[in-house]
Amino acid sequence: MSILQNLGKCFIMELMRKHFAFLGDKVWSKVLLFSLTLFLIRIADGIISFWAPNQIQSSLGSSTLMGIIIGFQSVVGFAADLIFPSLLKTTKVKRLIFWAIIMSVLTSFFLASSVVKPFIAIFLVTMTLWGIYYEFVAFASYQFMGSVVPSRMRSGAWGVVDIFANMAYFLGPLLAAALLLRGCLFSLGFILVFLVAAFLLLSVFKGAHDAPVQIDIREINPWVELKHWLTLSRHIWPAIVLSLLLGFIDSTFWTTGAVWTEKLAKINYLGGLFLPFYQLPAIFLGVVVAGWGIYKGKKILTEKFLILSGVFLVALAVSGAIYWQLAMVFLSSVALSICYPLLEGVYTDIVARMGKEKNDMIGLTSSVSNISYIIWPPIAGFTAGLLGERMTFSLVGVLAILVSVILLFVTPKKLRLPQTEIKTWE
């Protein structure tokens, strides 16, 4: 190891001792290596996320079809949420990450092949592989936290993982916008470079990733699980509605927003920052909000910041000027980046009250994200074809404002769970 590498390692460890003193060096090194591995995988995914909607829409000539096909990925994810817990309950974290890399490689190959043969069937296969990739990453993350990181350290560890994830999805679209100008093979090559690097990191540091699952995941009956989700939804519906709204906005950015970013980039190279600017505030604001220590009124605060975000989304319709577009998307994202940790806090409080049946709550929150991606991309695609991409953001902004204002008046102070019924689920 060179002197520079030694100095870098010492600097990182000193930084972590100062800001993450609650983490032991051994645990922290594993968290850091796990985060770096996922960072490389997610940069590749960020490139695919920008490439896929543009490729589908340009090949099929329909923003509505693009939305439907992108939504199919979440149909796969929703199905996986029901069956993966029983299939993967004894799978080690390292193997889960390995299969995530394989799924990402296959996704990129099929996406590249669609340039030559732009058939709907190829796009559907691509979305299937992509949806499975996301589930492998999600299960690997939860199982790593459950088996490696002590419970008192998980909030800080999740914060570190999220920082790397947000950085990856900030850099991914920036790279994609430049790579796609050089052709699909060039883009595919860069994706493979990042995935190979992730595989090498996974192989070299086996101890950091090769952790067995130590959490209790029971056999899953999909129909019983759906029944439990419906019961919970009736009692925590304000949080579910907020999750759906956030999912609608996020899916708009990663479908219609990817297309709009490419169009803006053709007008002015700064236009290529539209989608990265959506991701930028999340890199630092999530940790800042966590440091505020808010423990009361999280639902109401989420609704207020969602209204503010909606106002800035509506303001995108005022002008198509590049600087105005970038300013409004950045301000909207600042408000959204405050919403996410607040809502995660709401769910964490609920999970803590669930006892042994917390897996039902975790599965429900994951499925809500998939449902939002099933419902909204076709609507966003249809609206973009009818009114244009810019007005599509204004539409979802109006929806966020109206629904959030209603929620301000009807959201109960505390979401009460049917504890008696939940105990019978055991």
C-alpha positions in Angstrom: 0.0 0.0 0.0 1.4 3.4 -1.0 2.0 6.3 1.4 -0.9 8.2 -0.2 -3.2 5.2 0.4 -2.1 5.0 4.0 -2.7 8.7 4.5 -6.1 8.4 2.9 -7.0 5.4 5.1 -5.9 7.3 8.3 -7.9 10.4 7.2 -11.0 8.3 6.7 -10.7 6.5 10.0 -10.1 9.7 11.9 -13.1 11.3 10.2 -15.2 8.4 11.2 -14.0 8.4 14.8 -14.9 12.0 15.0 -18.3 11.9 13.4 -19.4 8.3 13.9 -17.8 7.5 17.2 -20.6 5.1 18.1 -19.3 2.8 15.4 -16.5 0.4 16.2 -13.7 0.3 13.6 -14.5 -3.3 12.6 -18.2 -2.6 12.1 -17.5 0.7 10.3 -15.0 -0.9 7.9 -17.6 -3.4 6.9 -20.3 -0.7 6.5 -17.9 1.4 4.4 -16.9 -1.5 2.1 -20.5 -2.6 1.7 -21.5 1.0 0.8 -18.6 1.3 -1.7 -19.7 -2.0 -3.4 -23.3 -0.8 -3.7 -22.0 2.6 -4.8 -20.3 1.1 -7.9 -23.4 -1.0 -8.6 -25.7 2.0 -8.3 -23.6 4.2 -10.6 -24.2 1.5 -13.2 -27.9 1.5 -12.3 -28.0 5.3 -12.5 -26.7 5.1 -16.1 -29.4 2.5 -16.9 -32.1 4.6 -15.2 -31.3 7.5 -17.6 -30.8 5.3 -20.6 -33.9 3.1 -20.4 -36.7 5.6 -20.6 -35.0 7.5 -23.4 -34.2 4.3 -25.3 -37.8 3.0 -24.9 -39.5 6.3 -25.9 -37.2 7.0 -28.9 -37.6 3.3 -30.2 -41.4 3.1 -29.7 -42.3 6.7 -30.3 -44.7 6.9 -27.5 -44.3 8.3 -24.0 -47.4 6.4 -22.8 -45.9 3.1 -23.9 -42.6 4.1 -22.2 -44.5 4.7 -19.0 -46.3 1.4 -19.1 -43.1 -0.6 -19.8 -41.2 1.1 -17.0 -44.1 0.4 -14.7 -43.9 -3.3 -15.5 -40.6 -3.3 -13.7 -42.4 -2.5 -10.5 -45.0 -5.2 -11.2 -42.1 -7.6 -11.0 -40.8 -6.0 -7.9 -44.3 -6.2 -6.2 -44.5 -9.9 -6.9 -41.0 -10.4 -5.6 -41.9 -8.6 -2.3 -44.4 -11.4 -1.7 -42.2 -14.4 -2.6 -38.6 -13.4 -2.0 -38.6 -13.5 1.8 -39.3 -17.3 1.7 -36.9 -17.9 -1.2 -33.9 -16.0 0.2 -34.2 -16.5 3.9 -31.0 -18.5 4.2 -29.1 -16.7 1.4 -25.9 -14.9 2.5 -25.4 -11.2 1.8 -22.4 -11.8 -0.6 -24.5 -14.1 -2.8 -27.4 -11.6 -2.9 -25.0 -8.9 -4.1 -23.4 -11.2 -6.6 -26.8 -11.9 -8.2 -27.6 -8.2 -8.1 -24.5 -7.7 -10.2 -25.5 -10.5 -12.6 -29.0 -9.0 -13.0 -27.6 -5.6 -13.7 -25.2 -7.0 -16.3 -28.1 -8.8 -18.0 -30.3 -5.7 -17.8 -27.7 -3.6 -19.6 -27.1 -6.3 -22.3 -30.8 -6.6 -23.1 -31.1 -2.8 -23.1 -28.2 -2.5 -25.5 -29.7 -5.2 -27.8 -32.9 -3.2 -28.0 -31.0 -0.6 -30.0 -30.8 -3.3 -32.8 -34.1 -5.0 -32.2 -36.4 -2.5 -30.4 -39.2 -5.1 -29.7 -41.6 -4.6 -26.8 -40.7 -8.2 -25.7 -37.1 -7.2 -25.3 -38.0 -4.2 -23.2 -40.3 -6.3 -21.0 -37.5 -8.9 -20.4 -35.2 -5.9 -19.6 -37.7 -4.6 -17.1 -38.1 -8.1 -15.5 -34.4 -8.4 -15.0 -34.2 -4.8 -13.7 -37.0 -5.4 -11.2 -35.3 -8.5 -9.8 -32.0 -6.6 -9.5 -33.7 -4.0 -7.3 -35.1 -6.7 -5.0 -31.7 -8.4 -4.6 -30.1 -5.0 -3.7 -32.9 -4.3 -1.2 -32.8 -7.7 0.5 -28.9 -7.6 0.6 -29.1 -4.2 2.3 -31.7 -5.2 4.9 -29.9 -8.5 5.6 -26.5 -6.8 5.9 -27.9 -4.4 8.5 -29.7 -7.2 10.4 -26.7 -9.5 10.5 -23.6 -7.3 10.7 -24.6 -4.0 12.3 -25.8 -3.9 15.9 -29.3 -2.4 16.4 -28.1 0.7 18.2 -25.8 1.5 15.2 -28.2 0.9 12.3 -29.6 4.5 11.9 -26.0 5.8 11.4 -25.1 2.9 9.2 -28.2 3.5 7.0 -27.3 7.2 6.8 -23.9 6.3 5.4 -25.3 3.8 2.9 -27.8 6.4 1.8 -25.1 9.1 1.2 -23.3 6.7 -1.1 -26.5 5.8 -2.9 -27.5 9.4 -3.4 -24.0 10.2 -4.7 -24.3 7.3 -7.2 -27.7 8.5 -8.5 -26.4 12.0 -8.8 -23.3 10.9 -10.9 -25.1 8.2 -12.9 -27.3 10.5 -15.0 -24.4 12.9 -15.5 -22.3 10.1 -16.9 -25.2 8.7 -19.0 -25.9 12.0 -20.7 -22.3 12.2 -21.9 -21.9 8.5 -22.7 -25.1 8.2 -24.8 -23.8 10.8 -27.1 -21.0 8.4 -28.0 -23.3 5.4 -28.6 -24.9 2.5 -26.7 -21.8 0.3 -26.8 -19.8 3.0 -25.1 -22.5 3.3 -22.4 -22.6 -0.5 -22.0 -18.8 -0.6 -21.7 -18.8 1.9 -18.8 -21.6 0.1 -17.0 -19.6 -3.2 -17.2 -16.5 -1.4 -15.9 -18.4 -0.3 -12.7 -20.0 -3.7 -12.3 -16.7 -5.6 -12.7 -15.1 -3.2 -10.1 -18.0 -4.0 -7.7 -17.4 -7.7 -8.3 -13.7 -7.4 -7.6 -14.4 -5.5 -4.4 -16.9 -8.2 -3.4 -14.4 -10.9 -4.1 -11.4 -9.3 -2.4 -13.1 -8.3 0.8 -15.1 -11.5 1.4 -15.3 -11.0 5.2 -17.1 -7.7 4.8 -19.9 -9.1 2.7 -20.1 -12.8 3.5 -22.5 -12.4 6.4 -25.2 -15.1 7.0 -28.8 -14.0 7.5 -29.6 -13.8 11.2 -33.0 -12.2 11.1 -36.2 -14.3 11.4 -38.1 -14.4 8.1 -41.0 -16.8 8.3 -42.6 -18.7 5.4 -44.7 -16.2 3.3 -48.2 -16.9 2.1 -48.9 -14.2 -0.5 -52.6 -14.1 0.2 -52.2 -13.9 3.9 -49.6 -11.2 3.5 -51.9 -9.2 1.3 -54.6 -9.4 3.9 -52.2 -8.2 6.6 -51.2 -5.3 4.4 -54.8 -4.3 3.8 -55.4 -4.3 7.6 -52.4 -2.1 8.3 -53.2 0.2 5.4 -56.6 1.0 6.9 -54.9 2.3 10.1 -51.8 4.0 8.6 -53.4 5.3 5.4 -52.0 8.9 5.8 -48.5 7.6 5.7 -49.4 5.3 2.8 -50.8 8.3 0.8 -47.7 10.3 1.5 -45.5 7.5 0.3 -47.6 7.2 -2.9 -47.2 10.9 -3.6 -43.5 10.8 -3.1 -43.4 7.7 -5.4 -45.4 9.6 -8.0 -42.9 12.5 -8.0 -39.9 10.2 -8.0 -41.2 8.1 -10.9 -42.0 11.2 -12.9 -38.3 12.3 -12.5 -36.9 8.9 -13.4 -39.1 8.5 -16.5 -40.4 11.7 -18.0 -37.5 13.6 -16.2 -34.9 11.5 -18.0 -36.4 12.4 -21.4 -36.8 16.1 -20.4 -33.1 16.2 -19.2 -31.9 14.9 -22.6 -34.0 17.5 -24.5 -32.7 20.3 -22.3 -29.1 19.1 -22.8 -29.6 19.4 -26.5 -30.6 23.1 -26.0 -27.8 23.9 -23.5 -25.3 21.5 -22.0 -26.4 22.8 -18.5 -29.7 21.2 -19.2 -28.1 17.9 -18.5 -28.1 18.9 -14.9 -31.9 18.7 -14.5 -32.1 15.1 -13.3 -28.8 15.3 -11.2 -30.1 18.5 -9.5 -33.1 16.4 -8.4 -30.8 14.0 -6.7 -28.2 16.5 -5.4 -29.9 17.8 -2.1 -30.5 14.2 -0.9 -26.8 13.7 -0.6 -26.5 16.0 2.4 -30.0 16.9 3.6 -31.0 13.4 4.8 -28.2 13.4 7.4 -29.0 17.1 8.4 -32.6 16.3 9.0 -31.7 13.2 11.0 -29.5 15.5 13.2 -32.5 17.8 14.0 -33.9 15.1 16.3 -37.5 15.7 15.4 -39.7 13.2 17.3 -43.2 14.9 17.2 -45.4 16.1 14.3 -43.4 14.3 11.6 -46.5 13.6 9.5 -47.7 17.2 9.5 -44.2 18.5 8.7 -43.9 16.0 5.8 -47.2 17.3 4.4 -46.1 20.9 4.7 -42.8 20.3 2.9 -44.6 18.2 0.3 -46.9 21.2 -0.4 -43.8 23.4 -0.8 -42.2 20.9 -3.1 -45.4 20.8 -5.2 -45.3 24.6 -5.5 -41.9 24.6 -7.1 -42.9 21.7 -9.4 -45.9 23.8 -10.6 -43.5 26.7 -11.1 -41.6 24.7 -13.8 -44.5 25.6 -16.1 -43.7 29.3 -15.8 -40.6 29.3 -18.0 -38.6 26.8 -20.0 -35.4 28.7 -19.5 -32.6 26.4 -18.4 -31.6 28.4 -15.3 -35.3 28.6 -14.1 -35.8 24.9 -14.7 -32.6 24.0 -12.7 -33.5 26.4 -9.8 -37.1 25.1 -9.5 -36.1 21.5 -9.6 -33.4 22.1 -7.0 -35.7 23.9 -4.6 -38.4 21.3 -5.0 -35.8 18.5 -4.3 -34.6 20.3 -1.2 -38.2 20.1 0.2 -38.5 16.5 -0.9 -35.2 15.6 0.7 -36.7 16.8 4.0 -39.9 14.8 3.5 -38.1 11.4 3.1 -36.3 11.1 6.4 -39.4 12.5 8.2 -41.7 9.9 6.7 -39.1 7.2 7.3 -39.2 8.3 11.0 -43.0 7.8 10.9 -42.6 4.2 9.6 -39.8 3.5 12.1 -42.1 4.4 14.9 -44.8 2.1 13.6 -42.4 -0.8 13.0 -41.1 -0.4 16.6 -44.7 -0.9 17.8 -45.3 -4.0 15.6 -43.2 -6.4 17.7 -42.6 -9.8 16.0 -44.9 -8.9 13.1 -42.7 -6.0 11.9 -41.9 -7.9 8.7 -45.4 -7.2 7.5 -44.9 -3.5 7.9 -41.5 -3.6 6.1 -43.0 -5.5 3.2 -45.9 -3.1 3.0 -43.7 0.0 2.8 -41.6 -1.6 0.1 -44.7 -2.6 -1.9 -46.1 1.0 -1.7 -43.0 2.2 -3.6 -43.6 -0.5 -6.3 -47.3 0.4 -6.5 -46.5 4.1 -7.1 -44.2 3.1 -10.0 -46.9 0.8 -11.4 -49.6 3.5 -11.3 -47.9 6.7 -12.2 -45.4 6.2 -15.1 -48.1 5.4 -17.6 -50.1 8.5 -16.5 -46.9 10.6 -16.6 -46.1 9.2 -20.1 -49.6 9.9 -21.4 -49.5 13.5 -20.0 -46.1 14.1 -21.5 -47.4 13.0 -24.9 -50.4 15.2 -24.5 -49.0 18.3 -22.8 -45.3 17.9 -22.9 -42.7 16.9 -20.3 -42.6 20.3 -18.5 -46.3 20.4 -17.9 -46.2 16.8 -16.6 -44.2 18.0 -13.6 -46.7 20.7 -13.0 -49.5 18.2 -13.0 -47.8 16.0 -10.3 -47.1 19.2 -8.4 -50.7 20.2 -8.3 -51.7 16.7 -7.2 -49.1 16.8 -4.4 -50.4 20.2 -3.2 -54.1 19.3 -3.3 -53.7 15.9 -1.5 -51.3 17.3 1.1 -53.6 20.2 2.0 -56.5 17.7 2.5 -54.2 15.5 4.6 -53.3 18.5 6.8 -56.9 18.6 8.0 -57.7 14.9 8.3 -54.5 13.3 9.5 -54.8 12.0 13.1 -52.2 13.0 15.6 -51.3 9.3 16.2 -51.7 6.3 13.9 -53.2 3.6 16.0 -52.5 0.0 15.2 -55.0 -2.9 15.7 -52.7 -4.6 18.3 -55.2 -7.3 19.2 -55.6 -8.4 15.7 -51.9 -8.2 15.0 -51.2 -10.6 17.9 -53.3 -13.2 16.1 -51.0 -13.1 13.1 -48.3 -14.9 15.1 
